[in-house]
Amino acid sequence: MNRFHHADDSTLMAHAAGALPEGLSLVLTAHLETCQRCRERVADAEQLGGSMLSELIPDNVSVDSLDHIWDRIDKSERLEEENPPVGNVAGLPAVLAKYFPDGLDNVHWRMVAPGIRQSIINQVSSERGTVRLFSIAPGTTIPHHSHGGTELTLVLRGSYSDEIGRFGSGDLADLDDSVSHQPVADTSEPCICLIATDERLRFTGMFSRLFQPLVGL
């Protein structure tokens, strides 16, 4: 699978530092499962962070304090090992299997507009930020919008095109508040994406603003 769009380095570094909001981190983790390029960059960022931490620890810090720091790190790593993601389920990244145990072909969709369906992951959504699967029928266009914050979109099936380019399966769109676009599903099959936002979107035009309450973005 060829990927032409990846996460920004600042996003990868925030993820490595544990500073990325939960919803955005979920989408990025799904991308990392199949993207060696981004996995290597996260590993580099983690190594850099470890080196910086070692340099920042004063020489006079007590052994007990150091033990406490490393114990917290070890405990975090053990929790990850004790709760590994479930294996890949019918076209879904492993990290999503617990949210959609019946696979990508059996998602419980809710129609929000002609040609557009969604399934919200309530466990990692908040008042301002949401995580959802979006299914866009072939030839269907999402109303033009910009972003109040960060939006990460991972294509799981099909593809879409917008002002930035063409995004196919495995590609990740990492967008901020400087980007406005109007995606359109451009293949003969529905385009299914995993989308996380940390702020509400900004739709333009009367129809677009009517669309926003329907999808809750």
Rosetta silent file (secondary structure, phi, psi, omega in degrees, C-alpha in Angstrom):
SEQUENCE: MNRFHHADDSTLMAHAAGALPEGLSLVLTAHLETCQRCRERVADAEQLGGSMLSELIPDNVSVDSLDHIWDRIDKSERLEEENPPVGNVAGLPAVLAKYFPDGLDNVHWRMVAPGIRQSIINQVSSERGTVRLFSIAPGTTIPHHSHGGTELTLVLRGSYSDEIGRFGSGDLADLDDSVSHQPVADTSEPCICLIATDERLRFTGMFSRLFQPLVGL
SCORE:     score description
SCORE:     0.000 S_00000001
   1 L     0.000  119.378  179.104    0.000    0.000    0.000 S_00000001
   2 L   -86.568  133.740  177.336    1.532    3.280   -1.122 S_00000001
   3 L  -118.669  133.123 -176.795    1.002    6.268    1.135 S_00000001
   4 L  -114.495   -9.909 -178.418    1.532    9.789   -0.086 S_00000001
   5 L  -130.226  130.784 -174.109    0.229   11.789    2.880 S_00000001
   6 L  -132.196  172.385  176.505    1.548   11.526    6.429 S_00000001
   7 L   -68.854  147.475  173.657    1.325   13.218    9.819 S_00000001
   8 L   -65.957  148.395 -178.634    3.217   16.452   10.364 S_00000001
   9 H   -58.777  -34.333  179.310    6.415   16.044   12.384 S_00000001
  10 H   -66.387  -34.254  176.872    5.009   18.259   15.144 S_00000001
  11 H   -67.804  -42.629  178.967    2.024   15.914   15.462 S_00000001
  12 H   -63.879  -39.592  179.302    4.296   12.887   15.666 S_00000001
  13 H   -67.357  -39.647  178.003    6.427   14.556   18.338 S_00000001
  14 H   -63.707  -38.614  177.791    3.342   15.483   20.376 S_00000001
  15 H   -64.730  -44.287 -179.872    2.174   11.870   20.154 S_00000001
  16 H   -62.423  -32.453 -178.850    5.582   10.588   21.252 S_00000001
  17 L   -86.146   -2.587 -178.384    5.492   12.958   24.232 S_00000001
  18 L    74.175   21.438 -175.116    1.984   11.872   25.211 S_00000001
  19 L  -103.021    0.891 -178.515    0.707   15.402   24.590 S_00000001
  20 L   -84.788  134.700  177.177   -1.738   14.663   21.766 S_00000001
  21 L   -54.456  152.300 -171.361   -5.454   14.709   22.693 S_00000001
  22 H   -56.252  -44.415 -178.309   -6.973   11.236   22.975 S_00000001
  23 H   -63.867  -45.591  178.267   -9.073   11.414   19.829 S_00000001
  24 H   -63.972  -38.692  179.535   -6.244   12.652   17.631 S_00000001
  25 H   -63.739  -35.973  178.507   -3.937   10.058   19.157 S_00000001
  26 H   -62.471  -45.957  179.645   -6.400    7.289   18.258 S_00000001
  27 H   -64.472  -43.813 -179.764   -6.412    8.273   14.584 S_00000001
  28 H   -64.164  -40.318  178.824   -2.634    8.615   14.489 S_00000001
  29 H   -61.447  -39.382  177.065   -2.185    5.232   16.186 S_00000001
  30 H   -62.417  -39.796  177.633   -4.379    3.641   13.526 S_00000001
  31 H   -66.597  -40.597 -177.477   -2.177    5.218   10.842 S_00000001
  32 H   -63.253  -26.248 -178.995    1.016    4.090   12.565 S_00000001
  33 L   -57.361  -31.984 -175.541   -0.098    0.449   12.383 S_00000001
  34 L  -122.469    7.532 -177.928    0.609    0.379    8.650 S_00000001
  35 L  -117.825  100.685 -178.564    2.986    3.307    8.096 S_00000001
  36 H   -64.817  -37.666 -178.316    6.633    2.469    8.706 S_00000001
  37 H   -56.959  -49.018 -178.121    7.770    5.995    7.840 S_00000001
  38 H   -72.474  -33.430  176.459    5.735    7.578   10.637 S_00000001
  39 H   -61.381  -41.301  179.762    6.559    4.790   13.098 S_00000001
  40 H   -65.078  -38.306  179.524   10.257    5.458   12.590 S_00000001
  41 H   -68.399  -37.135  176.086    9.754    9.176   13.175 S_00000001
  42 H   -64.906  -42.325  178.439    7.837    8.515   16.396 S_00000001
  43 H   -60.963  -41.352  177.755   10.621    6.186   17.566 S_00000001
  44 H   -62.887  -41.929 -179.503   13.186    8.902   16.811 S_00000001
  45 H   -65.707  -38.739  178.394   11.127   11.454   18.745 S_00000001
  46 H   -65.396  -39.806  178.663   10.815    9.101   21.729 S_00000001
  47 H   -65.862  -42.079  177.817   14.559    8.511   21.724 S_00000001
  48 H   -62.582  -42.362  179.237   15.211   12.249   21.540 S_00000001
  49 H   -62.768  -38.766  177.687   12.766   12.848   24.380 S_00000001
  50 H   -64.382  -40.550  178.846   14.514   10.252   26.528 S_00000001
  51 H   -65.762  -42.028  179.444   17.888   11.872   25.909 S_00000001
  52 H   -64.868  -38.942  178.596   16.538   15.327   26.748 S_00000001
  53 H   -61.961  -42.711  179.827   14.971   13.999   29.960 S_00000001
  54 H   -62.581  -38.279 -178.912   18.291   12.514   31.039 S_00000001
  55 H   -72.775  -27.867 -177.016   20.073   15.813   30.387 S_00000001
  56 H   -82.633  -17.654 -179.054   17.447   17.813   32.287 S_00000001
  57 L   -73.927  118.639 -178.780   17.641   15.711   35.457 S_00000001
  58 L   -63.670  154.418 -179.740   19.959   17.566   37.894 S_00000001
  59 L   -65.039  -25.915 -175.181   22.923   15.723   39.370 S_00000001
  60 L   -91.380    7.988  176.930   21.610   16.309   42.887 S_00000001
  61 L   -67.589  136.610 -176.580   18.265   14.568   42.336 S_00000001
  62 L   -69.626  156.841  177.258   17.846   11.764   44.860 S_00000001
  63 H   -60.196  -38.506 -179.874   17.872    8.125   43.869 S_00000001
  64 H   -62.202  -39.847  178.975   14.316    7.805   45.201 S_00000001
  65 H   -65.120  -43.849  177.897   13.130   10.607   42.892 S_00000001
  66 H   -62.038  -42.725  178.945   14.772    8.997   39.878 S_00000001
  67 H   -60.167  -37.545  179.782   13.250    5.656   40.784 S_00000001
  68 H   -65.167  -42.585  179.108    9.850    7.335   40.953 S_00000001
  69 H   -61.168  -52.261 -176.792   10.262    8.842   37.471 S_00000001
  70 H   -68.523  -30.055  177.620   11.336    5.596   35.834 S_00000001
  71 H   -64.207  -39.220  178.352    8.691    3.633   37.752 S_00000001
  72 H   -65.482  -40.137  178.172    5.986    5.813   36.232 S_00000001
  73 H   -65.025  -46.330  179.921    7.409    5.247   32.751 S_00000001
  74 H   -61.892  -39.811 -179.066    7.675    1.497   33.318 S_00000001
  75 H   -64.090  -40.199  177.744    4.132    1.361   34.675 S_00000001
  76 H   -62.352  -42.723  179.778    2.806    3.121   31.567 S_00000001
  77 H   -66.410  -36.425  179.455    4.619    0.669   29.317 S_00000001
  78 H   -66.626  -37.933  178.455    3.281   -2.294   31.308 S_00000001
  79 H   -61.889  -38.881  177.742   -0.281   -1.046   30.938 S_00000001
  80 H   -65.406  -39.661 -179.596    0.181   -0.944   27.173 S_00000001
  81 H   -69.180  -35.317 -178.776    1.553   -4.472   27.191 S_00000001
  82 H   -76.894  -18.996 -179.713   -1.286   -5.756   29.379 S_00000001
  83 L  -124.369   62.975 -178.580   -3.916   -4.152   27.136 S_00000001
  84 L   -69.366  153.621  177.677   -2.726   -4.851   23.592 S_00000001
  85 L   -66.129  147.391  176.187   -5.008   -3.934   20.694 S_00000001
  86 L   -67.650  150.933 -177.538   -7.257   -6.673   19.373 S_00000001
  87 L   -59.193  162.273 -178.912   -6.123   -8.133   16.060 S_00000001
  88 L   -53.128  131.202 -178.149   -7.180   -6.644   12.740 S_00000001
  89 E  -121.215  108.811  170.014  -10.921   -7.104   12.182 S_00000001
  90 L    42.728   59.393  173.643  -12.355   -7.065    8.667 S_00000001
  91 L    87.786    0.234  179.726  -10.513   -4.086    7.240 S_00000001
  92 E  -100.889  142.714  169.178  -10.120   -2.124   10.474 S_00000001
  93 L   -57.574  148.188 -175.617   -6.853   -1.153   12.142 S_00000001
  94 H   -56.626  -36.577 -176.240   -6.398   -3.227   15.301 S_00000001
  95 H   -65.812  -17.172 -179.359   -6.735   -0.193   17.576 S_00000001
  96 H   -96.867   -7.269 -172.674  -10.322    0.307   16.310 S_00000001
  97 L   -60.270  -35.622 -177.951  -11.485   -3.289   16.734 S_00000001
  98 L   -71.287  -21.795  177.718  -12.888   -2.740   20.228 S_00000001
  99 L   -87.218  -29.363 -179.012  -15.082    0.096   18.945 S_00000001
 100 L  -132.693   71.007 -172.537  -16.277   -1.768   15.851 S_00000001
 101 L   -65.389  -17.799 -179.678  -16.001   -5.485   16.710 S_00000001
 102 L   -92.423    3.777  175.650  -18.052   -6.567   13.692 S_00000001
 103 L    89.362  172.829 -174.141  -15.660   -4.997   11.205 S_00000001
 104 H   -68.428  -25.046 -178.663  -15.864   -2.238    8.647 S_00000001
 105 H   -84.279   -5.033 -176.701  -18.645   -3.925    6.651 S_00000001
 106 H  -129.928   34.781  177.370  -20.986   -4.093    9.651 S_00000001
 107 L   -73.735  141.316  176.121  -20.755   -0.630   11.175 S_00000001
 108 L   -84.650   96.028 -174.748  -24.007    0.761   12.605 S_00000001
 109 L   -86.168  154.820  169.148  -24.273    3.892   10.489 S_00000001
 110 E  -124.867  124.757  179.917  -26.496    6.931   10.940 S_00000001
 111 E   -74.368  132.011  179.468  -27.404    8.920    7.830 S_00000001
 112 E  -114.843  -15.529  178.371  -26.772   12.637    8.259 S_00000001
 113 E  -169.522  161.110  178.154  -27.322   13.799    4.667 S_00000001
 114 L   -54.618  122.507  178.150  -27.854   12.182    1.261 S_00000001
 115 L    83.409    0.807 -177.353  -24.755   10.088    0.545 S_00000001
 116 E  -129.047  123.840  177.236  -23.174   10.767    3.952 S_00000001
 117 E  -127.839  156.504  179.703  -23.277    8.438    6.980 S_00000001
 118 E  -146.029  159.981  173.052  -21.393    8.496   10.244 S_00000001
 119 E  -140.943  111.586 -175.623  -20.727    6.491   13.403 S_00000001
 120 E   -82.875  136.128  173.885  -19.424    8.464   16.384 S_00000001
 121 L   -91.697   91.947 -173.572  -16.958    6.887   18.810 S_00000001
 122 H   -64.248  -28.120 -175.847  -18.458    8.317   21.983 S_00000001
 123 H   -62.887  -25.407 -177.838  -15.774    6.835   24.239 S_00000001
 124 H  -124.085   22.436  177.129  -13.153    9.256   22.910 S_00000001
 125 L  -107.778  154.261 -179.233  -15.333   12.216   21.934 S_00000001
 126 L  -134.222 -175.001 -177.185  -15.867   15.380   23.944 S_00000001
 127 L   -61.226  -40.803 -177.144  -17.959   18.528   23.797 S_00000001
 128 L   -98.166  -34.743 -176.800  -15.608   20.257   21.359 S_00000001
 129 L  -110.472  145.567 -179.625  -13.724   17.360   19.794 S_00000001
 130 E  -134.331  157.897  171.179  -15.129   14.239   18.174 S_00000001
 131 E  -128.026  132.040 -176.053  -13.932   10.973   16.661 S_00000001
 132 E  -154.816  157.040  165.527  -16.078    9.289   14.053 S_00000001
 133 E   -91.817  136.414  177.308  -16.199    7.051   11.035 S_00000001
 134 E  -118.876  131.887  174.355  -17.482    8.851    7.959 S_00000001
 135 E  -117.300  119.223 -175.741  -18.849    7.032    4.913 S_00000001
 136 E  -115.587  119.624 -177.947  -19.134    9.179    1.792 S_00000001
 137 L   -65.127  152.290 -179.718  -20.940    7.757   -1.238 S_00000001
 138 L   -52.349  132.213  178.190  -19.168    7.915   -4.634 S_00000001
 139 L    81.309   -4.211 -178.399  -19.349   11.401   -6.116 S_00000001
 140 L   -83.036  140.224 -178.137  -20.663   12.949   -2.891 S_00000001
 141 E  -110.629  134.989  171.433  -19.117   16.203   -1.690 S_00000001
 142 L   -81.091  132.958 -179.140  -18.644   17.324    1.913 S_00000001
 143 L   -53.323  148.056 -178.133  -19.652   21.002    2.246 S_00000001
 144 L   -60.578  134.901 -178.204  -16.816   23.506    2.134 S_00000001
 145 E  -157.086  161.438  169.486  -15.321   24.169    5.554 S_00000001
 146 E  -118.808 -169.930 -171.079  -12.266   25.253    7.517 S_00000001
 147 E  -128.955  140.524  176.468  -11.137   24.170   10.973 S_00000001
 148 L   -81.208  -13.862 -179.875  -11.199   25.686   14.439 S_00000001
 149 L  -157.433 -130.406 -178.790   -8.227   23.546   15.432 S_00000001
 150 L   -99.325  141.631  171.829   -6.649   20.287   14.275 S_00000001
 151 E  -129.586  126.612  172.220   -8.322   17.650   12.125 S_00000001
 152 E  -111.965  126.846  179.397   -6.771   14.239   11.443 S_00000001
 153 E  -126.067  120.754  177.788   -8.412   12.140    8.738 S_00000001
 154 E  -109.568  123.159  178.160   -7.302    8.587    7.975 S_00000001
 155 E   -81.418  123.042  179.308   -8.684    6.956    4.834 S_00000001
 156 E   -98.869  -30.081 -179.276   -9.643    3.343    5.531 S_00000001
 157 E  -155.186  145.789 -179.297  -11.314    2.517    2.221 S_00000001
 158 L    74.241 -155.039  179.250  -11.806    4.260   -1.108 S_00000001
 159 E  -160.777  164.736  173.288  -10.428    7.747   -1.668 S_00000001
 160 E  -142.512  160.569  176.742  -11.307   11.418   -1.810 S_00000001
 161 E  -125.356  147.430  174.658   -9.912   14.525   -3.466 S_00000001
 162 L  -149.820 -165.413 -177.986   -9.811   18.113   -2.262 S_00000001
 163 L   -64.642  -18.386 -178.492   -7.819   21.308   -2.698 S_00000001
 164 L   -85.944  -37.676 -177.300   -4.776   19.639   -1.137 S_00000001
 165 L   159.478 -157.144 -179.713   -4.644   16.528   -3.299 S_00000001
 166 E  -111.751  131.753 -176.947   -5.915   12.960   -3.506 S_00000001
 167 E  -118.022  119.830  179.183   -6.059   10.777   -0.405 S_00000001
 168 E  -110.019 -176.879 -177.166   -6.293    6.994   -0.728 S_00000001
 169 L   -53.622  126.967 -179.255   -6.419    4.086    1.683 S_00000001
 170 L    94.289  -16.943  178.731   -3.778    4.505    4.412 S_00000001
 171 L   -73.927  148.952  178.961   -3.210    8.218    3.745 S_00000001
 172 E  -122.924  125.940  173.435   -3.497   10.660    6.631 S_00000001
 173 E   -96.724  121.009 -179.243   -4.613   14.275    6.284 S_00000001
 174 E  -113.268   98.825 -170.430   -3.148   16.425    9.078 S_00000001
 175 E  -116.237  148.814  177.170   -4.938   19.778    8.866 S_00000001
 176 L  -123.009 -167.721 -174.048   -4.956   22.906   11.018 S_00000001
 177 L   -74.264    0.228  177.394   -6.945   26.132   11.166 S_00000001
 178 L   -91.164   -5.435 -173.021   -5.179   27.529    8.100 S_00000001
 179 L  -105.858  132.731  168.696   -6.769   24.949    5.782 S_00000001
 180 E  -125.647  142.520 -176.526  -10.157   25.129    4.083 S_00000001
 181 E  -159.512  171.256 -179.175  -11.340   22.424    1.708 S_00000001
 182 L  -140.369   84.569 -175.410  -14.264   20.599    0.112 S_00000001
 183 L   -67.467  146.348  174.944  -13.595   16.842   -0.077 S_00000001
 184 E  -135.501  132.126  176.661  -15.349   14.683   -2.675 S_00000001
 185 E   -69.582  123.766 -167.618  -15.376   10.869   -2.816 S_00000001
 186 L  -118.278   19.754  175.389  -13.784   10.137   -6.175 S_00000001
 187 L  -124.813 -179.850 -176.904  -13.984    6.356   -6.733 S_00000001
 188 L   -81.418   -3.582  177.151  -16.765    3.867   -7.477 S_00000001
 189 L  -117.262  157.715  178.323  -16.890    2.707   -3.840 S_00000001
 190 L   -58.983  145.835  174.171  -17.760    4.677   -0.708 S_00000001
 191 E   -94.516  117.262 -179.983  -14.897    6.536    0.920 S_00000001
 192 E  -109.127  124.315 -176.259  -14.694    5.521    4.582 S_00000001
 193 E  -127.687  150.427  169.005  -12.556    7.693    6.839 S_00000001
 194 E  -101.633  121.363 -172.799  -11.688    7.889   10.515 S_00000001
 195 E  -125.673  131.886  174.453  -11.832   11.555   11.507 S_00000001
 196 E  -126.777  137.758  175.370  -10.844   13.286   14.746 S_00000001
 197 E  -130.728  150.854  176.194  -11.158   16.990   15.540 S_00000001
 198 L  -110.055   -0.390  173.230  -10.247   18.928   18.671 S_00000001
 199 L  -147.098  165.973 -179.976  -12.415   21.953   17.852 S_00000001
 200 L   -71.511  150.811  177.263  -15.589   22.522   15.863 S_00000001
 201 E   -77.990  164.650  179.896  -15.394   22.959   12.104 S_00000001
 202 E  -120.116   98.613 -179.379  -16.240   26.235   10.373 S_00000001
 203 E   -85.090  147.917 -179.389  -18.678   25.696    7.514 S_00000001
 204 L  -114.348  148.716  179.739  -19.243   28.395    4.916 S_00000001
 205 L    85.219  153.958 -175.919  -22.459   29.203    3.066 S_00000001
 206 H   -63.338  -45.675 -179.349  -26.058   28.757    4.217 S_00000001
 207 H   -62.308  -42.131 -179.108  -26.361   25.084    3.151 S_00000001
 208 H   -63.035  -39.661  179.880  -23.070   24.234    4.787 S_00000001
 209 H   -69.280  -30.309  174.723  -24.121   25.865    8.059 S_00000001
 210 H   -69.822  -29.274 -179.190  -27.376   23.864    7.977 S_00000001
 211 H   -70.606  -32.629 -173.280  -25.268   20.721    7.509 S_00000001
 212 H   -59.119  -47.011  179.701  -23.192   21.301   10.655 S_00000001
 213 H   -63.245  -26.301 -178.544  -25.895   20.560   13.279 S_00000001
 214 H   -68.185  -36.846 -176.583  -26.739   17.317   11.477 S_00000001
 215 H   -99.743  -13.241  178.553  -23.248   15.885   11.871 S_00000001
 216 L    71.379   27.560 -179.840  -22.338   17.593   15.145 S_00000001
 217 L   -98.789    0.000    0.000  -18.991   18.864   13.856 S_00000001
